[in-house]
Amino acid sequence: MKLFETLADHGHERLCFHHDPITGLRSIIAIHSTVLGNALGGTRRWAYTDEAEAIRDVLRLSEGMTYKSAAADLAMGGAKSVILIKPGQAATEAEGRAMGRFVDTMNGAYIAAEDVGVTPQFCDWMAEETQHVMGGETVSHGGDPSPFTATGCFNAMKACLKHLGRKVDFSGMTVGVQGVGATGYRVAKLCKEAGAKVIASDVNRVALEKAVKELGISAVGDNENIFTTKVDILAPCALGGVLDDRTITNLKCEIVCGTANNQLLHAIDDGARLKKCGILYGPDFVVNAGGLIRLAGLYLGMTETQINQKIEQIEHTTTSVLKEGNGAHSTHEAAVAYAKRRIEHGRAQRVEQGHESGNTHKGANPNQITSTAS
């Protein structure tokens, strides 16, 4: 992998590696853009196949965070961090605090948050070492953002129904939820409460059984696949990259709208493939922005009312993007264009104000690769 070429191709500013010899922590922070503000993005703990896979993931996710912040009209940039672990490796306070120290070296250019494999407790451990983390158990760190992510996704589903000329009434509708973890469980709950029949799947049998029992929803059969089940709306709410040429061809739904990040394995081709198949795609970084809005809003000093209004605005933003998608190769392409316009507008404003670069914080050095060890 030619790192500098890869960074330049996608507009990344920083890629930083860190090893803590005491805890064994191996982590990477990727800051994609600070044009609109300091970069907020979750910390993911994952057993990657190798380091190259981890680098690809953190670069892809950080770019998506930039677009998510921009599309939500937030004065925030986009970043992400990953922690490379062994399969089944449990999180510890020492690891969390070591990660917090790494985050603190960014001097506020990067604000960490919860992501796959990281709990609010882990965020609180990081917060023992840095002020630049959101999403912990305490109110001061924003609490669990997943309810807000789910609410925003549910609002986006309404926009998708309206775009297709369907009545916004979930009664008699079937929603398939892939993954009933933190956000998927709540998406299933909102759809069920709105009158929909909900069918769910999850590789975690305990989580699936819990959702079935507590929410009164159905689980796909042992020999069935949520991606081939006939539903009105499919909500991918687990890991990304689940929509590709194979799964899209077999989909039996009108709408795809879920909380997972980077749902399209090959964004350009798979976005166009969905459109060609007559399936309306709610672009992930637009529809799943509720949790980001919650944490960014608290970081930026918004009131609860202002935060809730921005989450409600997801429905209107989705509507605008879907309309633009009519004239584009895909709704994903339209969403990226929508976000980039906001970024360029912010860049132009900064130039007018005499700033030479978009970096908000003095600790953010663009186009830099660093390697640190404590």
N, C-alpha and C positions, 0 to 999 in steps of 0.2 A: 504494500500500500504506500503510495507517494503522498505523505501527509500534507505537505504544503499545497500541493495541487488539489487535493481533496478539500482542504479548508477553503481555498480560493474558489473552487467550483460552486460551493454552496454558501459562500459569504460568511463563514465562521470567523470569529475574532480570536478566540483562545481555545487551546486544548491542553489541559494540564494533568499530569500524572503524579500520583502520590503513593509512597510506600511507607508504612509505619512499622519499623522493625520489632517493636515491643508487642503489638497486637497482631501483626501480620496483615493489617489492613492494606488492600490494594484497591485504589480508587482512581476514577477519571472524572474530571469536570470539563464539560464543553460549554462555552459561552458562544452562542450563535450571534446575537445582536444586542447591543445596548443603545441603539439609536433612539428608541422611545423612552428608555429608562433603565434602571438596574434590572438585571435578568433574574426572573423567578422560575424555578423548575424543580421537580421532584428528584429525590434520591432513590435509585432502584438497586436492590440487592438481588443478584441473579447468578446462577451457576452457568456461566457462559462456556461454550465449547473451547474457545481460546481467546486470546487478547484481541485479535483482529475483529472477532464478532462483537466484543464489548465496545470497541472503538466505533464500529459501524452503527451500533445501537445508540450510543450516546450522541453521535453526530446527527443521526436521523431524528431522534427524540428532541434534541435541543432546537433544531430548525423548526419542528412542529410547534414548539412552545412559543417561538417568536411570532408565528402566524396566528396562534391562538390568542396571544395577548393583543396583537394588532387588530384582529377581527372583532375582539370584544371591546375595542376602543379604550384600552388601558395604557397608562403611562408606564409600561413595563417592557423590558426586553425578554429574550428567551434563552434559556439554558437548561442543562440537565446534568445529573451526575449518576455514575454507576459504581457499585461496589462489587468486585469480583469475588465470589465465594465458591466453596465446594458444595456439591449436592447435599442437602439436608443440614447444612451448617447453621446453627442457631445464632441469633444476634445476641450480643452481650453489651453491657454498659460500656466496657472498655473500648469496644469497637465503635460504638456510637459517639463516644467522646473524642476518639481519634478522628472520626469523620468530621466532627464539629470543628476540630482544630484545623483540618484541611480547608473546610469552608471558610474559616476565619481569615485564611491567608489571601482570600480574594478581596478583602477589605470592603465588602458590601456590594461589589459588582455582581456577585452571585448570591441569591437568597435560596436556600434549600427548602424542601418541603417533602411531604409523604408521597411515596410511589409504591410500586409492586415490591413486596418483600420488606417494606419499612412500615412500622406502626407509629401511632402517635407517641407511644412510649420511647421509641427510638429517636423521634424528633426531639423529645424532651431531653434525652441524653446528649444529643448534639447541642442543644441549647445551653447546656452547662458550660460549653466551651466557646460559644459564639452567639452573638445577638442576631445573626443573619440566617434565621431559620423560622419557618412558619409551619403550622399544622400539628403542634403538640397537643397533649391532653389539656393544658392550661388555656384559659380564655385569652391570655396575653399572646399566645401563639396561634390562635384561630380555631383550635379544636379540629374535629374530623370534617374534612371538606366534602366527603362523599355524598351526603344528603343534597348538597347544593349542585354537585355534578349531575346527580340523578334528576333533580328538578329541572335543570336546564335542558337536559336531554328530552324529558317529557314535553317541555314547552316546544322543542324543535319538532317533535313528532306531530304536534298540532299543525305546525307550519307545513310539514310534508303533506299531511292530509288535505289541507286547504289548497296547496299547489296542484294536487291531482283532482281538485274539484269535488273531493269527498267531504261529507259532513263530519265535523269534528265531534264525533261521538264514538267512544270506545266500546259501547255496548254491542255485543254480537261480533266483535272483532277479535282476531287471534294474534297475539304477540309472542314471538319466539325470543327468549333471552338466552344468549350464550355466555355463561359465566354468572354465577349468583354470589359473587364476593361482595365487597363493600358497596360498590355502585350498582352492580347488577341486581342485587337483592332489593335495593330501593327502587330501581326502575320497575322491577316486577311488581312490587307493592303498589306503586302509583298506578300502573296500568290495571292491575287487579281491582283496586279501589274505584277506578273509573269505569269498571264494568267489562273489561276485556277478559277473555280466556287467555291464560298465560301458560306457555309450555317452555320449560327450561332445561338446560344441560350444563354440566360442569364436570371437569375431570376429578374434582374433589367431591367424593360421594357424600361425605359428612355435610358439607355446605349445601349440596343439592337436597339431601333429605331434610335438612333444617328448613330450607325455603319452602319445600313442599308441605311440610307439617305446619309451619307457622303462617304461611300465606294462603294455603289452600289452592296452590297451583299444581300443574301436572309436570311430570318429568318425561323426557323422551325415552322410548323403550331401549332396552339393552342393545338391540340390533338396529337402532335407528340413529339418524344423524340430524342435528338441528338445522344443518345447512341444506338438507333435502326435504325437510318437513314443510308442508303447506301452511303458510301463515300470511297475515296481512302485512305485518311489520316484523323485520328481523332486527334485533338489537344485540350486536356484538359488544360484550361488556367484559372481556377478558384481555388477553394479550393481543398485540397487533399482528399484521401480516396474514390475517385469516381469509382475506378475499383475494383470490387469484383466478387464473383461467379455469382451473378445475372446479373450485367451489362456486364461482359465479355462474358457470354454465348450468349447474344443477340447482340453483336457487329457485324456490317456489314462493316468491313474495313480491309485493309491489314496492315496498319501501325498505331501505336499510338505514337505520338510525340508532346508533348505540354510543356507549361511553368509552369504548376502547380507543387508545391512541394508535395512529398509523395503521388503520384497518386494511388499507390497500397494500398488497405486497409490492406491486409495481405501480406506483401512484398514477402515472400518465396512462399506461396501457389499461390497467384494471378499472380506472375511472371511466374511460371511454367504453370499455367492455360492458360495464353496468348500464350505461346509457343505451348502448346498442341493444341490450337485452330488454329494454323497457323498464328497468328498475331504477327508481328514484333514490339517489344516495344523498343522505344528509352528511355533508363533509365533517369528519370527526372533530377537527380542531375548532369548528364553529359550534357544533351541538354539545360538545362535552366541556365547555369552558366554565361551567358554573362553579366548580371547585376552585379553579384559578381565580375567578372573579372574587370569590369569598376571601381568599387569602391575600390577594393583591389589594383588594379594597381595604382590608384591615391595615395592611402595610402602608397604604397611601393615605390613611386617615379618613376613609369614607364612613358615613353613618350606616347603621343597619338598613335604613330606608333606601339609601342610595345604592347599597349593595344589592338589595332585593330587586330594585328597579332595573339594575344592569342584568341580573339573571333573567328577569322577565323579557328584557330586550333581546335575548337569544332567539326568541320566536320571530321577531321582526328582522333580525339580521339573517336568520336562516331563510326567511321569505325572500329577502333581497338577493341573496346568493343564488337561490334556486331559480329565480327569474333570470339572472345573468347566465345561469347554466344552460338556458334554452338556446343561447347563441354561441355556446362554447363547446369544446370537445367533451367536457364533462363538468359536473358540478364541483368536483375537486379542483379542476383548473380555474373555474370561476372564483372559488373560495380563496385560492392562492393569490389570484389577481386582486381580489378585494383587499386582502391583508397587505399586499405589497404596496397598493396605492396609499394606504394609511401610513406605512413605514416611510415611503418617499415624501409624503406630506410632512411627517415629523422631521425628516432629514432636512427638508427645505426650510422649515421654520428655524431649525438650529443654525443653519447657515446664515439666515437673515439676522439672527441674534448674535452672530460673530463667533459661533463655535466651529472649530475646524473639524471636529468629528462628532459622532453621535454618542460617544461614551459619556454617561451621566456622572459616574463616580471616578474620582481620581485614581482609584485602584485598578481601573479597567484599561489594560493596554491592548490595543487591537492587533490582530494578526500575529500573536505570540504563541509559541509552544514552549512550555516549561516543564521541568521534571523536578519534583521535590521529594525529600525524604527527611523525616524528623528523627 
